[in-house]
Every structure is written in C-alpha cells, then in structure tokens.
Amino acid sequence: MGEDVKLSVTDNGRGLAPGVELAQGMGLKIMRYRAHIVGGDVTIGPGGEGGVQVVVSCRQPLPGESTAEVGK
C-alpha cells in the first residue's frame, strides 16, 4: 500500500469571514471533487497567522498502480 501524501497551503491574509459558507464557490467544489477521485480529502480552515489553510491529503500510488485504483 502506498504512503499518504499531504499538501498544505497557508496564507497570512485576513482569513475567513465569520459564518462564510465554504461550499458555495465552484473552485472549492472542484478541488474536493478532484481529491475524491483519487481517494483523497480537502480541508479548509483558519491558518496559523490569521489567514487560511488548505490541506489536501491522498494516498500516493504504488509503482504501476493507476490513480483509479487508488481512489477505490
């Protein structure tokens, strides 16, 4: 079985407005969809310095394994 891989992107901007609905934008829906295709997940929340942090995690395929097999 392959190893888990995480990509974390954090900014130091203003952060998320209180009560903001993260599921409204198409960009976030597409990110979640693409992560799901390969058996991954996307989490979005406050960053360490007041910004926003986006973390994508999924399993790295083994040599010769397709991403379709990983997402199962």
C-alpha positions in Angstrom: 0.0 0.0 0.0 1.3 3.5 -0.9 2.1 6.2 1.6 -0.2 9.1 2.5 0.7 12.5 0.9 -0.4 15.9 2.2 -0.1 19.2 0.6 -0.7 22.2 2.8 -1.0 25.8 1.6 -1.4 28.6 4.1 -1.5 32.4 3.6 -1.3 35.2 6.1 -4.2 37.2 4.9 -7.4 38.3 6.6 -8.8 34.8 7.0 -12.3 33.6 6.6 -15.3 35.8 7.4 -17.4 34.5 10.3 -20.2 32.4 9.0 -18.8 32.1 5.5 -20.2 29.1 3.6 -17.3 27.3 2.0 -19.4 25.1 -0.2 -20.7 27.9 -2.4 -17.8 28.5 -4.7 -17.1 26.3 -7.7 -13.4 26.4 -7.1 -13.7 24.6 -3.7 -16.2 22.1 -5.1 -13.8 21.2 -7.9 -10.9 20.9 -5.5 -12.9 18.5 -3.3 -14.1 16.6 -6.4 -10.6 16.1 -7.8 -9.3 14.9 -4.4 -12.2 12.5 -4.0 -11.4 11.0 -7.5 -8.1 9.8 -6.2 -9.4 8.8 -2.8 -8.3 12.0 -1.1 -9.8 14.8 1.0 -9.6 18.6 1.2 -9.9 20.5 4.5 -10.1 24.3 4.7 -9.8 26.3 7.9 -8.0 29.1 9.6 -4.2 29.4 9.2 -1.8 30.0 11.9 -1.3 33.7 11.4 -4.9 34.8 10.7 -5.0 33.6 7.1 -6.5 30.4 5.6 -5.0 26.9 5.3 -6.0 24.4 2.6 -4.8 20.8 3.2 -5.2 18.1 0.5 -4.4 14.6 1.5 -4.4 11.4 -0.5 -2.6 8.1 -0.9 0.4 8.0 -3.2 0.0 5.3 -5.8 2.4 2.4 -5.8 4.6 2.0 -8.9 2.4 0.6 -11.7 -0.8 1.4 -9.8 -3.2 3.8 -11.5 -4.9 6.7 -9.7 -8.3 4.9 -10.4 -7.1 2.0 -8.3 -6.0 4.3 -5.5 -9.4 6.1 -5.3 -11.3 2.8 -4.7 
